[in-house]
C-alpha cells in the first residue's frame, strides 16, 4: 500500500504529464481554445482550464484574442492560448544565440545583407529536396498537404486547410523563430521556396518570428496544369 508521500508524488507526476500534453497540443496545433484542447486530449474543459492556469503562471502559455482572417463574425473573439517564448524554449533546445552570432559574423565579414540572403536561400534549398520529392509524388490537389507533412517531418508541426479561393499552410512551430526574428531573410527565403515548389505566387500572412502564434501562408487556388517553372518570387 502506498504511503501519503508516494501518492502525492504519483499525483504530481500525473499532473505534470497532462500539463505537458496540453502544452504539446498547443505546439502541434497552434493557438487553441479550451474547447479545442479538451476535444483533442479527451479531457473536460474544467480540467483543461486548470492546467492552462498553471501553465500561464509558469509563463509557458499566454491568453490571446483569436486572430480572424477575413470578415469578422458578430460577438466577442474567442480566447485562445498560445505558447510564450519561454514555452517554445522548453521544446526547442536549439543553439539560437550561436546561430544568430554566426549569421551576424557572415553579415559583417562577407557582404552584408546579401550574404545573409545567400545563406538563407542555400539553407532552404537543401531542405527543399525532400519537400520537392513529396510534392511531386502527390496529386495536384494534394500538394499543399504533402508540403505540410514534409515540413512536419522537419519539426515545423505544419497543417494545410481550405481557405476562400485557396488554401492556408500553417506552421505551428518554427525551430529557428528566435534567429528569424533578427534575420527575416530566413522567412523570406522560405516563402520564395514555397512559391517555387507549388508553382504559384504565395502570400505570407503571419510569422511566429514577428510575434504571431502561427506562420501562415496563403496559397491561391491554381490550375492543376500549373508548373513550378512559372512560379515567381513573392516577398515574405
RARA-V186727 format. One line per field, one symbol per residue. burial: 1 if it has 9 or more other ideal C-beta (glycine too) atoms within 8 Angstrom, else 0. Layout:
burial = ???
This chain:
burial = 00000010010000100110111111101111110111011010101110110111000110010110000000000011111100110010000100110011011000000011111110111011011101100100001111111111010111110010011111111111111110111111111111111111010101111001111111110100010100100101
